[in-house]
């Protein structure tokens, strides 16, 4: 994955102010560069939709006998869901949260020793999507692709090996879980392994690749005017998110507006990404989501961004395409799609859509 992303980002370097990330804990007022208005993001609004509707993304027990259909329904109606009984040890979730909190708790100058370069992928910095917005986001991040050894050695000269072991174990669990979830969702549509030859569930999963994104949303003096992470869809097949016990993640649904996803202890949030939307011929929604901040508690999250190897063409499964119509989307590799997204951001899906004759 590092080689693929480096190749993409070399052609689309972004000039983000990693070296100007503030010490958030020292700011008592919100700087103007962090004050968002609807002019800065058309989807920006101070408050989510009223919770009176009671509607939210479902929490699905993976051991439930009807989990397959529940996941399929969630992918079609929300593009996101939470899962429990997922098989990832609670102790490992606590370890990855501790690692994330320890990393962002380091002094700014220490974190900058592993700053991400303009064309690089791994390391410390602000979100890459920041280049599409005029205002800055109230957050900091750390991206891991491949081994984090070199970066972690700079951050923790004495303890880096322990932290590397946590990342390796976490990623192993996530890879197996992501493949399982993808096939549960596809099975709900009647799609089997014979329909997608490159994605065998019984293989060693060498057809897939992933990145790990650690995020920190510090306490904010004026949360209603700030944005932790602006609205976007993921370029993945699936994204699996672990969040600490502080709310902030919001998903968008046309009929409800922004809905805050409540954290449940030990659960994981699963997002449908753009590539899964393409694979399902538009049946599964690629969910628009964002992160808001608050005045009293910092929020940590860990996103496992999962997709196919660079040379695999993703196209709608033939079984899901009507025999009298063409597929909704063109065939595309993850690498090709990331190039499109790096240029067109949230309009990327529409750029590769096949426009049918009326």
BALOBA-1460 file (C-alpha; in Angstrom, 3 decimals):
// residues 358
<rec num="1" residu="x" x="0.000" y="0.000" z="0.000"/>
<rec num="2" residu="x" x="2.753" y="2.567" z="0.709"/>
<rec num="3" residu="x" x="4.040" y="2.283" z="-2.884"/>
<rec num="4" residu="x" x="0.537" y="2.709" z="-4.338"/>
<rec num="5" residu="x" x="-0.286" y="5.755" z="-2.233"/>
<rec num="6" residu="x" x="3.109" y="7.357" z="-2.705"/>
<rec num="7" residu="x" x="2.664" y="7.018" z="-6.455"/>
<rec num="8" residu="x" x="-0.789" y="8.641" z="-6.256"/>
<rec num="9" residu="x" x="0.272" y="11.451" z="-3.951"/>
<rec num="10" residu="x" x="3.461" y="12.206" z="-5.889"/>
<rec num="11" residu="x" x="1.192" y="13.325" z="-8.704"/>
<rec num="12" residu="x" x="-1.026" y="15.234" z="-6.281"/>
<rec num="13" residu="x" x="1.232" y="16.751" z="-3.604"/>
<rec num="14" residu="x" x="-0.570" y="18.753" z="-0.969"/>
<rec num="15" residu="x" x="0.913" y="21.579" z="0.999"/>
<rec num="16" residu="x" x="-0.466" y="21.101" z="4.466"/>
<rec num="17" residu="x" x="0.873" y="22.943" z="7.503"/>
<rec num="18" residu="x" x="2.019" y="19.970" z="9.596"/>
<rec num="19" residu="x" x="4.707" y="22.143" z="11.140"/>
<rec num="20" residu="x" x="2.044" y="24.666" z="12.143"/>
<rec num="21" residu="x" x="-0.222" y="22.257" z="13.996"/>
<rec num="22" residu="x" x="-0.817" y="24.108" z="17.259"/>
<rec num="23" residu="x" x="-0.505" y="22.824" z="20.773"/>
<rec num="24" residu="x" x="-4.288" y="22.546" z="21.059"/>
<rec num="25" residu="x" x="-4.189" y="22.382" z="24.849"/>
<rec num="26" residu="x" x="-2.711" y="25.890" z="25.026"/>
<rec num="27" residu="x" x="-5.480" y="27.571" z="22.991"/>
<rec num="28" residu="x" x="-8.192" y="29.250" z="25.067"/>
<rec num="29" residu="x" x="-9.958" y="30.796" z="22.072"/>
<rec num="30" residu="x" x="-10.759" y="29.420" z="18.646"/>
<rec num="31" residu="x" x="-8.459" y="31.028" z="16.036"/>
<rec num="32" residu="x" x="-10.220" y="32.497" z="12.985"/>
<rec num="33" residu="x" x="-8.579" y="29.888" z="10.744"/>
<rec num="34" residu="x" x="-10.564" y="27.224" z="12.650"/>
<rec num="35" residu="x" x="-13.964" y="28.971" z="12.575"/>
<rec num="36" residu="x" x="-16.271" y="27.254" z="10.066"/>
<rec num="37" residu="x" x="-19.393" y="28.663" z="8.427"/>
<rec num="38" residu="x" x="-21.728" y="27.251" z="5.742"/>
<rec num="39" residu="x" x="-19.621" y="29.155" z="3.216"/>
<rec num="40" residu="x" x="-16.640" y="26.973" z="4.085"/>
<rec num="41" residu="x" x="-18.637" y="23.758" z="3.726"/>
<rec num="42" residu="x" x="-22.159" y="23.620" z="2.324"/>
<rec num="43" residu="x" x="-22.908" y="20.692" z="4.646"/>
<rec num="44" residu="x" x="-21.742" y="22.558" z="7.743"/>
<rec num="45" residu="x" x="-24.394" y="23.216" z="10.361"/>
<rec num="46" residu="x" x="-24.026" y="23.943" z="14.044"/>
<rec num="47" residu="x" x="-26.238" y="21.066" z="15.184"/>
<rec num="48" residu="x" x="-27.187" y="17.592" z="13.964"/>
<rec num="49" residu="x" x="-30.771" y="16.618" z="13.272"/>
<rec num="50" residu="x" x="-33.003" y="16.453" z="16.358"/>
<rec num="51" residu="x" x="-32.570" y="13.131" z="18.179"/>
<rec num="52" residu="x" x="-36.341" y="12.961" z="18.670"/>
<rec num="53" residu="x" x="-36.624" y="10.721" z="15.616"/>
<rec num="54" residu="x" x="-34.807" y="8.033" z="17.567"/>
<rec num="55" residu="x" x="-33.279" y="6.718" z="14.367"/>
<rec num="56" residu="x" x="-29.640" y="5.704" z="14.284"/>
<rec num="57" residu="x" x="-27.338" y="3.254" z="12.603"/>
<rec num="58" residu="x" x="-28.074" y="-0.269" z="13.853"/>
<rec num="59" residu="x" x="-25.977" y="-2.138" z="16.409"/>
<rec num="60" residu="x" x="-25.624" y="-5.680" z="15.068"/>
<rec num="61" residu="x" x="-24.567" y="-8.742" z="17.063"/>
<rec num="62" residu="x" x="-22.362" y="-10.761" z="14.701"/>
<rec num="63" residu="x" x="-23.406" y="-13.949" z="16.512"/>
<rec num="64" residu="x" x="-27.076" y="-13.290" z="15.732"/>
<rec num="65" residu="x" x="-28.513" y="-15.871" z="13.320"/>
<rec num="66" residu="x" x="-29.909" y="-13.082" z="11.108"/>
<rec num="67" residu="x" x="-26.700" y="-10.998" z="11.106"/>
<rec num="68" residu="x" x="-26.239" y="-11.422" z="7.327"/>
<rec num="69" residu="x" x="-29.583" y="-9.836" z="6.476"/>
<rec num="70" residu="x" x="-29.193" y="-7.150" z="9.159"/>
<rec num="71" residu="x" x="-25.821" y="-6.120" z="7.724"/>
<rec num="72" residu="x" x="-27.180" y="-6.089" z="4.179"/>
<rec num="73" residu="x" x="-30.122" y="-3.913" z="5.219"/>
<rec num="74" residu="x" x="-27.813" y="-1.504" z="7.077"/>
<rec num="75" residu="x" x="-25.528" y="-1.206" z="4.041"/>
<rec num="76" residu="x" x="-28.498" y="-0.392" z="1.801"/>
<rec num="77" residu="x" x="-30.254" y="2.077" z="4.109"/>
<rec num="78" residu="x" x="-27.438" y="3.723" z="6.061"/>
<rec num="79" residu="x" x="-24.091" y="2.726" z="4.613"/>
<rec num="80" residu="x" x="-22.914" y="2.247" z="8.197"/>
<rec num="81" residu="x" x="-23.575" y="0.088" z="11.257"/>
<rec num="82" residu="x" x="-22.047" y="-0.858" z="14.591"/>
<rec num="83" residu="x" x="-21.066" y="-4.396" z="15.559"/>
<rec num="84" residu="x" x="-20.711" y="-6.299" z="18.811"/>
<rec num="85" residu="x" x="-19.466" y="-9.862" z="19.427"/>
<rec num="86" residu="x" x="-16.969" y="-9.253" z="16.626"/>
<rec num="87" residu="x" x="-14.167" y="-11.396" z="18.011"/>
<rec num="88" residu="x" x="-11.631" y="-8.624" z="18.566"/>
<rec num="89" residu="x" x="-10.431" y="-8.942" z="22.179"/>
<rec num="90" residu="x" x="-11.441" y="-6.073" z="24.461"/>
<rec num="91" residu="x" x="-7.871" y="-5.966" z="25.774"/>
<rec num="92" residu="x" x="-6.578" y="-5.307" z="22.253"/>
<rec num="93" residu="x" x="-9.057" y="-2.437" z="21.777"/>
<rec num="94" residu="x" x="-7.856" y="-0.986" z="25.075"/>
<rec num="95" residu="x" x="-4.237" y="-1.389" z="23.939"/>
<rec num="96" residu="x" x="-4.782" y="0.433" z="20.624"/>
<rec num="97" residu="x" x="-6.646" y="3.219" z="22.459"/>
<rec num="98" residu="x" x="-3.782" y="3.518" z="24.962"/>
<rec num="99" residu="x" x="-1.245" y="3.650" z="22.106"/>
<rec num="100" residu="x" x="-3.272" y="6.356" z="20.327"/>
<rec num="101" residu="x" x="-3.638" y="8.438" z="23.491"/>
<rec num="102" residu="x" x="0.076" y="8.057" z="24.270"/>
<rec num="103" residu="x" x="1.090" y="9.148" z="20.760"/>
<rec num="104" residu="x" x="-1.008" y="12.302" z="20.700"/>
<rec num="105" residu="x" x="-0.039" y="13.090" z="24.285"/>
<rec num="106" residu="x" x="3.602" y="13.518" z="23.220"/>
<rec num="107" residu="x" x="5.035" y="17.056" z="22.912"/>
<rec num="108" residu="x" x="4.372" y="18.646" z="19.514"/>
<rec num="109" residu="x" x="8.078" y="18.755" z="18.634"/>
<rec num="110" residu="x" x="8.403" y="15.028" z="19.297"/>
<rec num="111" residu="x" x="5.417" y="14.234" z="17.086"/>
<rec num="112" residu="x" x="6.859" y="16.380" z="14.302"/>
<rec num="113" residu="x" x="9.916" y="14.095" z="14.178"/>
<rec num="114" residu="x" x="7.661" y="11.669" z="12.306"/>
<rec num="115" residu="x" x="5.787" y="14.266" z="10.234"/>
<rec num="116" residu="x" x="4.332" y="13.094" z="6.935"/>
<rec num="117" residu="x" x="5.979" y="14.533" z="3.805"/>
<rec num="118" residu="x" x="3.982" y="16.296" z="1.060"/>
<rec num="119" residu="x" x="4.058" y="13.210" z="-1.154"/>
<rec num="120" residu="x" x="4.310" y="10.711" z="1.699"/>
<rec num="121" residu="x" x="1.695" y="8.528" z="3.294"/>
<rec num="122" residu="x" x="2.820" y="7.459" z="6.743"/>
<rec num="123" residu="x" x="3.390" y="9.641" z="9.746"/>
<rec num="124" residu="x" x="2.021" y="12.567" z="11.713"/>
<rec num="125" residu="x" x="-0.005" y="15.417" z="10.269"/>
<rec num="126" residu="x" x="-3.406" y="16.855" z="9.445"/>
<rec num="127" residu="x" x="-5.988" y="15.054" z="7.308"/>
<rec num="128" residu="x" x="-5.229" y="15.000" z="3.575"/>
<rec num="129" residu="x" x="-8.760" y="16.191" z="2.825"/>
<rec num="130" residu="x" x="-7.829" y="19.479" z="4.508"/>
<rec num="131" residu="x" x="-6.484" y="20.648" z="1.152"/>
<rec num="132" residu="x" x="-10.071" y="20.846" z="-0.174"/>
<rec num="133" residu="x" x="-11.203" y="23.339" z="2.477"/>
<rec num="134" residu="x" x="-10.320" y="26.928" z="3.354"/>
<rec num="135" residu="x" x="-10.597" y="26.420" z="7.100"/>
<rec num="136" residu="x" x="-8.493" y="24.175" z="9.291"/>
<rec num="137" residu="x" x="-9.792" y="21.176" z="11.221"/>
<rec num="138" residu="x" x="-9.601" y="20.779" z="14.977"/>
<rec num="139" residu="x" x="-7.736" y="17.491" z="14.905"/>
<rec num="140" residu="x" x="-4.410" y="15.762" z="14.371"/>
<rec num="141" residu="x" x="-3.725" y="12.389" z="12.839"/>
<rec num="142" residu="x" x="-1.152" y="9.673" z="12.350"/>
<rec num="143" residu="x" x="-1.200" y="7.291" z="9.377"/>
<rec num="144" residu="x" x="0.346" y="3.810" z="9.417"/>
<rec num="145" residu="x" x="1.004" y="1.841" z="6.221"/>
<rec num="146" residu="x" x="3.240" y="-1.178" z="6.458"/>
<rec num="147" residu="x" x="5.525" y="-1.373" z="9.485"/>
<rec num="148" residu="x" x="5.436" y="1.622" z="11.853"/>
<rec num="149" residu="x" x="8.912" y="0.714" z="13.185"/>
<rec num="150" residu="x" x="10.842" y="3.696" z="11.798"/>
<rec num="151" residu="x" x="8.232" y="6.254" z="12.849"/>
<rec num="152" residu="x" x="7.644" y="4.702" z="16.262"/>
<rec num="153" residu="x" x="11.384" y="4.594" z="16.951"/>
<rec num="154" residu="x" x="11.462" y="8.390" z="16.597"/>
<rec num="155" residu="x" x="8.493" y="8.793" z="18.928"/>
<rec num="156" residu="x" x="9.356" y="6.212" z="21.579"/>
<rec num="157" residu="x" x="13.086" y="5.379" z="21.497"/>
<rec num="158" residu="x" x="12.686" y="2.935" z="24.403"/>
<rec num="159" residu="x" x="9.247" y="1.398" z="23.900"/>
<rec num="160" residu="x" x="8.642" y="1.347" z="20.152"/>
<rec num="161" residu="x" x="8.758" y="-2.454" z="19.781"/>
<rec num="162" residu="x" x="5.871" y="-2.934" z="22.234"/>
<rec num="163" residu="x" x="3.749" y="-0.450" z="20.295"/>
<rec num="164" residu="x" x="4.663" y="-2.096" z="16.975"/>
<rec num="165" residu="x" x="3.421" y="-5.429" z="18.326"/>
<rec num="166" residu="x" x="0.057" y="-3.860" z="19.259"/>
<rec num="167" residu="x" x="-0.377" y="-2.444" z="15.736"/>
<rec num="168" residu="x" x="0.541" y="-5.754" z="14.104"/>
<rec num="169" residu="x" x="-1.914" y="-7.738" z="16.239"/>
<rec num="170" residu="x" x="-4.676" y="-5.163" z="15.723"/>
<rec num="171" residu="x" x="-4.246" y="-5.180" z="11.942"/>
<rec num="172" residu="x" x="-4.344" y="-8.996" z="11.810"/>
<rec num="173" residu="x" x="-7.713" y="-9.033" z="13.591"/>
<rec num="174" residu="x" x="-9.051" y="-6.225" z="11.399"/>
<rec num="175" residu="x" x="-8.084" y="-7.948" z="8.124"/>
<rec num="176" residu="x" x="-10.014" y="-11.089" z="9.025"/>
<rec num="177" residu="x" x="-12.976" y="-9.103" z="10.319"/>
<rec num="178" residu="x" x="-13.153" y="-6.859" z="7.239"/>
<rec num="179" residu="x" x="-13.205" y="-9.844" z="4.871"/>
<rec num="180" residu="x" x="-15.889" y="-11.546" z="6.967"/>
<rec num="181" residu="x" x="-18.057" y="-8.403" z="6.978"/>
<rec num="182" residu="x" x="-17.685" y="-7.859" z="3.243"/>
<rec num="183" residu="x" x="-18.854" y="-11.385" z="2.503"/>
<rec num="184" residu="x" x="-21.752" y="-11.215" z="4.964"/>
<rec num="185" residu="x" x="-22.950" y="-8.077" z="3.179"/>
<rec num="186" residu="x" x="-22.480" y="-9.591" z="-0.286"/>
<rec num="187" residu="x" x="-24.183" y="-12.838" z="0.737"/>
<rec num="188" residu="x" x="-27.255" y="-10.778" z="1.668"/>
<rec num="189" residu="x" x="-27.479" y="-9.846" z="-2.032"/>
<rec num="190" residu="x" x="-27.101" y="-13.443" z="-3.173"/>
<rec num="191" residu="x" x="-23.480" y="-12.908" z="-4.256"/>
<rec num="192" residu="x" x="-21.121" y="-15.849" z="-3.681"/>
<rec num="193" residu="x" x="-17.381" y="-16.386" z="-4.017"/>
<rec num="194" residu="x" x="-17.873" y="-17.754" z="-7.531"/>
<rec num="195" residu="x" x="-19.120" y="-14.278" z="-8.532"/>
<rec num="196" residu="x" x="-15.958" y="-12.462" z="-7.365"/>
<rec num="197" residu="x" x="-12.934" y="-14.591" z="-8.076"/>
<rec num="198" residu="x" x="-10.346" y="-12.160" z="-6.699"/>
<rec num="199" residu="x" x="-11.819" y="-11.989" z="-3.190"/>
<rec num="200" residu="x" x="-11.780" y="-15.527" z="-1.871"/>
<rec num="201" residu="x" x="-12.704" y="-15.765" z="1.798"/>
<rec num="202" residu="x" x="-10.684" y="-18.954" z="2.217"/>
<rec num="203" residu="x" x="-7.422" y="-17.433" z="0.935"/>
<rec num="204" residu="x" x="-4.735" y="-15.759" z="3.024"/>
<rec num="205" residu="x" x="-6.304" y="-12.384" z="2.110"/>
<rec num="206" residu="x" x="-3.291" y="-11.381" z="0.014"/>
<rec num="207" residu="x" x="-5.749" y="-9.764" z="-2.420"/>
<rec num="208" residu="x" x="-6.372" y="-6.985" z="0.115"/>
<rec num="209" residu="x" x="-4.353" y="-4.143" z="1.639"/>
<rec num="210" residu="x" x="-5.000" y="-1.570" z="4.333"/>
<rec num="211" residu="x" x="-3.878" y="1.499" z="6.231"/>
<rec num="212" residu="x" x="-4.426" y="2.432" z="9.862"/>
<rec num="213" residu="x" x="-5.421" y="6.012" z="10.682"/>
<rec num="214" residu="x" x="-5.137" y="7.243" z="14.281"/>
<rec num="215" residu="x" x="-7.098" y="10.421" z="15.080"/>
<rec num="216" residu="x" x="-7.219" y="12.871" z="17.976"/>
<rec num="217" residu="x" x="-9.930" y="15.491" z="18.411"/>
<rec num="218" residu="x" x="-8.847" y="17.711" z="21.321"/>
<rec num="219" residu="x" x="-11.140" y="19.597" z="23.674"/>
<rec num="220" residu="x" x="-12.307" y="22.707" z="21.806"/>
<rec num="221" residu="x" x="-13.177" y="26.148" z="23.282"/>
<rec num="222" residu="x" x="-15.951" y="26.776" z="20.693"/>
<rec num="223" residu="x" x="-17.092" y="23.382" z="19.381"/>
<rec num="224" residu="x" x="-20.181" y="24.689" z="17.546"/>
<rec num="225" residu="x" x="-17.961" y="26.784" z="15.272"/>
<rec num="226" residu="x" x="-15.242" y="24.166" z="14.748"/>
<rec num="227" residu="x" x="-14.937" y="21.010" z="12.645"/>
<rec num="228" residu="x" x="-12.956" y="17.960" z="13.700"/>
<rec num="229" residu="x" x="-12.996" y="16.282" z="10.288"/>
<rec num="230" residu="x" x="-15.048" y="17.665" z="7.401"/>
<rec num="231" residu="x" x="-17.713" y="15.690" z="5.545"/>
<rec num="232" residu="x" x="-16.355" y="13.020" z="3.210"/>
<rec num="233" residu="x" x="-16.825" y="9.461" z="2.012"/>
<rec num="234" residu="x" x="-14.059" y="6.867" z="2.269"/>
<rec num="235" residu="x" x="-12.312" y="5.531" z="-0.845"/>
<rec num="236" residu="x" x="-12.250" y="2.027" z="0.623"/>
<rec num="237" residu="x" x="-14.240" y="-1.167" z="0.347"/>
<rec num="238" residu="x" x="-14.903" y="-0.987" z="4.081"/>
<rec num="239" residu="x" x="-13.657" y="1.133" z="6.967"/>
<rec num="240" residu="x" x="-13.755" y="-0.286" z="10.503"/>
<rec num="241" residu="x" x="-13.590" y="2.366" z="13.230"/>
<rec num="242" residu="x" x="-12.850" y="2.018" z="16.910"/>
<rec num="243" residu="x" x="-13.726" y="5.106" z="18.962"/>
<rec num="244" residu="x" x="-13.276" y="5.866" z="22.625"/>
<rec num="245" residu="x" x="-16.310" y="6.655" z="24.803"/>
<rec num="246" residu="x" x="-16.669" y="10.220" z="23.490"/>
<rec num="247" residu="x" x="-19.285" y="10.973" z="20.819"/>
<rec num="248" residu="x" x="-18.357" y="12.984" z="17.723"/>
<rec num="249" residu="x" x="-18.835" y="10.784" z="14.669"/>
<rec num="250" residu="x" x="-21.836" y="11.814" z="12.559"/>
<rec num="251" residu="x" x="-23.296" y="10.147" z="9.468"/>
<rec num="252" residu="x" x="-25.531" y="11.835" z="6.905"/>
<rec num="253" residu="x" x="-28.807" y="10.494" z="5.582"/>
<rec num="254" residu="x" x="-30.901" y="12.428" z="3.098"/>
<rec num="255" residu="x" x="-34.125" y="12.125" z="5.089"/>
<rec num="256" residu="x" x="-32.591" y="12.760" z="8.527"/>
<rec num="257" residu="x" x="-29.608" y="15.055" z="7.998"/>
<rec num="258" residu="x" x="-26.671" y="14.560" z="10.353"/>
<rec num="259" residu="x" x="-27.048" y="11.802" z="12.932"/>
<rec num="260" residu="x" x="-24.591" y="11.417" z="15.827"/>
<rec num="261" residu="x" x="-23.360" y="7.842" z="16.290"/>
<rec num="262" residu="x" x="-23.282" y="7.005" z="20.019"/>
<rec num="263" residu="x" x="-20.247" y="5.057" z="21.211"/>
<rec num="264" residu="x" x="-21.055" y="1.651" z="22.725"/>
<rec num="265" residu="x" x="-18.313" y="0.067" z="24.871"/>
<rec num="266" residu="x" x="-16.431" y="-2.618" z="22.959"/>
<rec num="267" residu="x" x="-18.287" y="-2.042" z="19.687"/>
<rec num="268" residu="x" x="-16.877" y="-1.109" z="16.274"/>
<rec num="269" residu="x" x="-18.358" y="1.156" z="13.592"/>
<rec num="270" residu="x" x="-18.325" y="-0.104" z="9.991"/>
<rec num="271" residu="x" x="-18.593" y="2.300" z="7.033"/>
<rec num="272" residu="x" x="-19.326" y="1.354" z="3.441"/>
<rec num="273" residu="x" x="-16.659" y="2.928" z="1.204"/>
<rec num="274" residu="x" x="-16.810" y="4.131" z="-2.389"/>
<rec num="275" residu="x" x="-15.337" y="0.902" z="-3.822"/>
<rec num="276" residu="x" x="-17.982" y="-1.238" z="-2.090"/>
<rec num="277" residu="x" x="-20.652" y="1.099" z="-3.472"/>
<rec num="278" residu="x" x="-19.223" y="0.447" z="-6.955"/>
<rec num="279" residu="x" x="-18.942" y="-3.326" z="-6.402"/>
<rec num="280" residu="x" x="-22.597" y="-3.486" z="-5.303"/>
<rec num="281" residu="x" x="-23.674" y="-1.481" z="-8.381"/>
<rec num="282" residu="x" x="-24.855" y="1.320" z="-6.109"/>
<rec num="283" residu="x" x="-26.987" y="-0.864" z="-3.799"/>
<rec num="284" residu="x" x="-24.762" y="-0.233" z="-0.777"/>
<rec num="285" residu="x" x="-24.502" y="3.433" z="0.194"/>
<rec num="286" residu="x" x="-21.079" y="5.016" z="0.524"/>
<rec num="287" residu="x" x="-21.797" y="6.931" z="3.698"/>
<rec num="288" residu="x" x="-21.006" y="10.620" z="4.041"/>
<rec num="289" residu="x" x="-19.602" y="11.204" z="7.513"/>
<rec num="290" residu="x" x="-17.718" y="13.746" z="9.597"/>
<rec num="291" residu="x" x="-16.391" y="14.324" z="13.106"/>
<rec num="292" residu="x" x="-17.468" y="17.121" z="15.447"/>
<rec num="293" residu="x" x="-15.683" y="18.176" z="18.615"/>
<rec num="294" residu="x" x="-16.761" y="19.181" z="22.115"/>
<rec num="295" residu="x" x="-15.776" y="21.430" z="25.004"/>
<rec num="296" residu="x" x="-15.178" y="18.908" z="27.770"/>
<rec num="297" residu="x" x="-13.715" y="15.654" z="26.461"/>
<rec num="298" residu="x" x="-11.101" y="14.747" z="23.893"/>
<rec num="299" residu="x" x="-12.009" y="12.054" z="21.380"/>
<rec num="300" residu="x" x="-9.754" y="9.320" z="19.976"/>
<rec num="301" residu="x" x="-10.503" y="7.048" z="17.043"/>
<rec num="302" residu="x" x="-8.685" y="4.384" z="15.041"/>
<rec num="303" residu="x" x="-9.809" y="3.767" z="11.452"/>
<rec num="304" residu="x" x="-8.836" y="0.608" z="9.553"/>
<rec num="305" residu="x" x="-9.042" y="1.579" z="5.870"/>
<rec num="306" residu="x" x="-9.401" y="-1.615" z="3.827"/>
<rec num="307" residu="x" x="-9.414" y="-2.235" z="0.088"/>
<rec num="308" residu="x" x="-8.075" y="-4.415" z="-2.752"/>
<rec num="309" residu="x" x="-4.546" y="-4.673" z="-4.106"/>
<rec num="310" residu="x" x="-3.535" y="-1.974" z="-6.597"/>
<rec num="311" residu="x" x="-3.936" y="-4.061" z="-9.763"/>
<rec num="312" residu="x" x="-7.426" y="-5.451" z="-9.030"/>
<rec num="313" residu="x" x="-10.201" y="-3.963" z="-11.143"/>
<rec num="314" residu="x" x="-13.342" y="-3.166" z="-9.168"/>
<rec num="315" residu="x" x="-16.560" y="-3.193" z="-11.150"/>
<rec num="316" residu="x" x="-20.217" y="-3.933" z="-10.377"/>
<rec num="317" residu="x" x="-20.855" y="-7.636" z="-9.782"/>
<rec num="318" residu="x" x="-22.568" y="-8.872" z="-13.004"/>
<rec num="319" residu="x" x="-25.249" y="-10.658" z="-10.966"/>
<rec num="320" residu="x" x="-26.351" y="-7.261" z="-9.577"/>
<rec num="321" residu="x" x="-26.682" y="-5.605" z="-12.983"/>
<rec num="322" residu="x" x="-29.955" y="-5.817" z="-14.894"/>
<rec num="323" residu="x" x="-29.531" y="-7.694" z="-18.208"/>
<rec num="324" residu="x" x="-31.191" y="-4.805" z="-20.055"/>
<rec num="325" residu="x" x="-29.015" y="-2.076" z="-18.518"/>
<rec num="326" residu="x" x="-25.318" y="-1.261" z="-18.350"/>
<rec num="327" residu="x" x="-23.483" y="-1.214" z="-14.982"/>
<rec num="328" residu="x" x="-23.811" y="2.011" z="-13.006"/>
<rec num="329" residu="x" x="-20.036" y="2.411" z="-12.750"/>
<rec num="330" residu="x" x="-16.960" y="1.935" z="-14.871"/>
<rec num="331" residu="x" x="-14.313" y="-0.605" z="-13.889"/>
<rec num="332" residu="x" x="-11.555" y="1.003" z="-11.805"/>
<rec num="333" residu="x" x="-8.575" y="0.006" z="-9.649"/>
<rec num="334" residu="x" x="-8.163" y="1.485" z="-6.175"/>
<rec num="335" residu="x" x="-5.086" y="3.326" z="-7.424"/>
<rec num="336" residu="x" x="-6.987" y="4.851" z="-10.353"/>
<rec num="337" residu="x" x="-9.867" y="5.790" z="-8.085"/>
<rec num="338" residu="x" x="-7.582" y="7.443" z="-5.526"/>
<rec num="339" residu="x" x="-6.142" y="9.591" z="-8.319"/>
<rec num="340" residu="x" x="-9.660" y="10.688" z="-9.250"/>
<rec num="341" residu="x" x="-10.511" y="11.356" z="-5.608"/>
<rec num="342" residu="x" x="-7.308" y="13.349" z="-5.096"/>
<rec num="343" residu="x" x="-8.530" y="15.707" z="-7.816"/>
<rec num="344" residu="x" x="-12.315" y="15.671" z="-7.507"/>
<rec num="345" residu="x" x="-12.785" y="14.727" z="-3.814"/>
<rec num="346" residu="x" x="-16.456" y="14.005" z="-3.032"/>
<rec num="347" residu="x" x="-17.418" y="14.220" z="-6.724"/>
<rec num="348" residu="x" x="-15.158" y="11.257" z="-7.588"/>
<rec num="349" residu="x" x="-17.961" y="8.675" z="-7.715"/>
<rec num="350" residu="x" x="-19.970" y="10.739" z="-10.178"/>
<rec num="351" residu="x" x="-16.868" y="11.065" z="-12.374"/>
<rec num="352" residu="x" x="-16.745" y="7.314" z="-13.027"/>
<rec num="353" residu="x" x="-20.484" y="6.756" z="-13.227"/>
<rec num="354" residu="x" x="-21.860" y="5.501" z="-16.534"/>
<rec num="355" residu="x" x="-24.470" y="8.000" z="-17.648"/>
<rec num="356" residu="x" x="-27.348" y="6.095" z="-19.138"/>
<rec num="357" residu="x" x="-29.374" y="7.279" z="-22.079"/>
<rec num="358" residu="x" x="-32.869" y="8.361" z="-21.077"/>
